[in-house]
Amino acid sequence: MKNLLRFISKIYELLVRLRNKLYDKGWFKIHRLDRPVISVGNLTLGGTGKTPTVITLAKILQQSGYSVSVLLRGYKGHYGDGPLLVSDGSQLRPEAARAGDEALVIAKNLPTALVTVAKNRGLAGKWVESWSSVDVHLLDDGFQHRKIDRCLNLVLIDVTNPFGGGSIVPSGQLREPIEALSRADAVILTRTHPGNSYQPLISRVQHLKPGIPCFLAMQVLQSASERTAQGELAGVPLAGCRALAFAGLANPKQFFNSLRDSQVELAETLYFPDHHHYTSRDLTAIRDRCRDLQIKTVITTEKDIENFLVSSLAPLRVLTVKVTFEFKGNGLRRLLTQVMAEATQ
């Protein structure tokens, strides 16, 4: 089986290299939007923290006076071909629930940003520009989406699993060879910890592309809220809480570790596939397990809460946690300022 996976990986790698070469040679067309595009992506399959990074970058840009559009693929959404406007910058649209969990999380955290999902994000960007005066587009999961030109290509690398085992899918977790980092303008190392040295990883990245800026981002639990059928109660303390935690993420261990770092007593953790839509059977199993453990509280993520009805877990207390990234220093903010100044001249 391992040999078969390696063989498939080699074939896939050849196809990826061919596709990149055709883009590099100009055989595949790259579309340019009227407004600047900042891409946020990664080399590996999920789990690097793109959603909280997009939210943080959008807030930095908004603080600098720019109006922001976010363009997403809307993975596992049910919106057809799109474009589907999730938020018009003042409120969620009535059809927003069809956009997928990531788009909803981004829209709710960025209430004044335009958020759009579409299979063709280039056409979606043109559509947004046709009726809005947006200043900049953030392209979510855009590193491999080479159809759109960008003024800044940011790549996220999770320091806990930088290169997905070093192999292309399906034998590893790389989407493309690591030398593809030569296309990046800057790298963000996510899930770093204060006091740790990441110079060996930075040196490896800069060996692939000399001089490329590398920024450090630390994952933190920003706040917790209690969700009820009637609404949301914000600012709920986590320290000392005994709970069962569950998550459908590409890298759920980091979420659970963050809860432990916040002094949550985790009686049990349950793993589900990324973007999982919870069935009545799943929710019954969670309730039954809490009963067996004599637990009255469950904790999950902002993304997961979009994929089930809170009332389905009654009478359990349901807490959701907001995860964000804090960047070391002001280097990334300065880079965004410089790029936007050059792009809007």
N, C-alpha and C positions, 0 to 999 in steps of 0.2 A: 504493500500500500504506500509506504514512504517513497519508493522508487517511482510509483505512478504519480504521486503528488509532485515530486521534483520534476518529472517530465512535463506535466501540465504547467508547472511554474515556468519552465524554460520556454515553452511555447508562448505563454502569456507575456513573458518578458520580451520576447522577440517582437510581438505585436505592439507592445507599449513603446519599445524603442523605435519601431517603424513609424508609429503614429507621431511621436515627438519629432522625428526627423522630417516628416512631411510638413509639420507645422513650422519647424525651423527654416525649411527651404521655401516656405511660402506656398506650398501645394494646397494646403488647407487654409481657408480664409479665416482671418481673425477680425472680428467686428469691433469697431470703435464707437463707444457711446459719447454723447456730447459732454457729459459731466465726468469728472475723474472717477476712477474705479479703484478701490483698495480691496485686494483679495486676501482672504484668510483661509488657509488650508493646511494640509499635512501630508506626510509621506505614507502613513500607516492607516490601517482600517480603524477609524473612529477612536474615541476615548482620549483625545489629546486636550479637550477643553475648548473647542471652537465656539460653542454657544456663549459661554461666559466671556470669552475674549471679544467676540463681536459686540456684545453688550457694553463691555468696558471701552472699547475703541469708539463706539458710537457716542458714548457719554463724553469722552475726551473731545471729540469733534464738535459736539453740540455746545460744550462749554467754551469752545473757541468761536462760537457764533455761526457754525455751519448747520444747514438743514440736511438731514441724513435719510437716505433710502437704503433699505436692506433687501437684497435679492437672494432668495433661497430656492433650493430644489423642492422643498416640502416633502422630504422622505416619508413614505407611508401615509401621505395625505390622500384625500379622496376628492380632488378638485378637478379632475379631467386634465386637459392640456394647459389650462390657464391662459393668461395670467390671472391670478386670484389676489385681489387686494385684501390683505388681512387687517391692516390698520391704515387709516387715512391720515394719521398724525394727530387725530383728536379723539378717536374712539375705535374700538374693534368693530369690524363690519359684521353684519348678521350672519354671513356665511363663513366666518373665520374658523369655526370648528373643523371645517373640512381641510384646513391647511396643513395639519400635522402638528405634533407636540412641540418641536423646536421653534417653529414659526410663532406659535402661541406664547411660548416662554419669552421669546425676543420681543414680541409686540407688547406684552404686559409689562416688561421691564423698561421699554422705551416708548412711553405713551405719546411722545411728540414726533416719533419717526414714522416714515412710510415703510411698511413691511409688505412685500409681495412674494408670492410663490409662483413658480412656473417651471415647466420642463425646459423651455427655451428662455434662459435668463437674459440673453441678449435682446430678444424681442420684448421681454418684460421691462428691461431698462429703457428701451425706446418708448414703450407705452407710458411708463411713468413720466418720462421727460416731456411727452406730448401734452400733458395736462398739469404738470407741477413745476415749481421753480426750485427743485431740489439742488443742493450744492455738490453732493458726493454720494456715490453708491458704495456700500459694503457688500462684497460678494462672498457669501458664506460657502465654505467648502469649495473654494475656487481654484486650488492649485492645479488640479488635473483638468479643470474646465477651461481649456485654452482657446475657446471660441471668442472670448471677450478680452480685449486689450485692457491692461491695467497700468496705473502709474506707480503702484506699490504692491509687491508680491510678498506677503508674509507667510512664513511656514512655521507651524507649531510642532515642537518635539517634546514628548513626554519623557522627562528624565528617568522615570521608573521603568520605561521600556522604549528606549530611543528609536531603535530601528526594527522593531517587530521580529526579532530573531535573525535579521539579516537576509531573509529570503522573500521572494515575491510570492503573493498568494497563488495557490492555496497552501503551499508548504510552509509559508511564513505569513507575515502580516503587512509586508510592504506593498503599496500600490504600484510603485515603480522603483527602479534602481536608485540607490541613495545619491548617485552622482547627479540626479535631477535637481538636487539642491543648488546647482549652478544657476538655475533660473530664478532662484529666490533673491529678494533684495534685502531681507532681514529675517532672522530666526528668533522665535520666542521659545525659550525653554520653560515648559510648564511643570507645575507641581514640584517646584524647588522648595527647599527648606533653609531657613536662615542658619548661617554658620557652616553650611556644607560648601565644598569647593566643586565647581562644575567645569574647571579648566580643562580636564582631559576631554570631555565631550565638546566643549567650545573649540579646542584645538583640532579635533577631528572634523568638525563642521567647517572651520576656517581652512583646513587643508583641502577640502573639497572646493571651497570658494574663498580664496584669500581675502581677508579684510571685511568679510560680511559681518554686520553688526549682530550681536547676540544679546537678547534681553532676558532677564530672569523674572518669572511670574510665580507667585506663591498662591496656592489654592486656599481659600478661607471660607468658613461658613459665615455668611454675612448676617443672617437672621433666620429665625424659625417662626412659623405661623401655625395656628390651629385652624384647620378647615372644618366647617360644619355645613350641613345642608342649607343653613340660613346665610352663611357668609364666611368671612375670614377674620380671625383675631390675631393681630400682629404682635411681635415682640415677646414671644413665649420663651422663657428660659429653658435651656437644654441641660445644664449641669445637674447631675444627680438623677436625671430621668432614667427610669428602667423601661426599656422598650424592645420591640421587635422591629428591625429595619428591613425594608425590601426595596429593590431597585431594578429597573430594566435599562442598564447602561452598558456601553462597550467596555468600561473599566470600573465596575462597581466597587472594587476593593478600596479605591481611593476615597470614595464617598463614605464607606463604612469606617475607614481609618480616621477620616476627618471628624466623624461623630465621636469616636473614642477619644480623639484629641480634645474634644469639647466636653469631656467627662460624662458622656452618655454611657449608661450601663446597658450594653447590648446583650440581651438574653439569647438572641438568635438573629441571623441574617439570612435573607432569602434572595436568590439570584434569578433574574428573568432575562430573556433576550433583549437586546437593544431595541428601543421604540415599541416595547411590548404593549399590546392592547389586552387589558386584563379581562378575563372571562368571569362569569359568575362562579365557575368552578375554582378559579384561582383565588377569588376573594373569599369564598367559603373555606378554602384550605388555610388562608391567612387567619381568618377568624377562629377556626378550629385549633390552629397551632397556638394562638394567643390564649385560648381557653385552657389548653393543656399546660401552658407555662404560667398561667395565672397573671397574664399581662393585659393591661388595659389601654396601652398606648402603642401606636405604630408610627414609624417615621419613614418618609419617602422623599423623593426629589420633586422639584417644580415640574420637570418633564413628565414624570410618572403620573402625577396627579391629574394631568390632562387626559389620561387614558383609562379612567374609571370614574364612576359616580361615588362621591364620598359617602353618600347615604348607604351604599352597599356594604360598608364596613361597620355600620352601627351595630352595637353601641360602643365600639372602640373609639378612642380619642385619636384623631388623625393629625399628625404634625407634618408639615412640609418645610424643607430647608432650602434657603437660597444660597447657592454657591457662587462665589465671585473670585476674580484674580486680582491680586495686588502686585504691581510691577515695582521692581527695585530701581530707584532713581528716576530721573526725568528724561532718560534717553529716548524712550519710545514716543513720549509726548513731543519732544523736540523734532524727531524724525517726521511725525505726522504734520507738524506745523510747517516744516520745510517743504515736504512733498505737496501739501495743499497750496502753499504760496507759489511754488513753481507751476503747478497744474492750472492755477487760476489767473496767471499773468495775462 
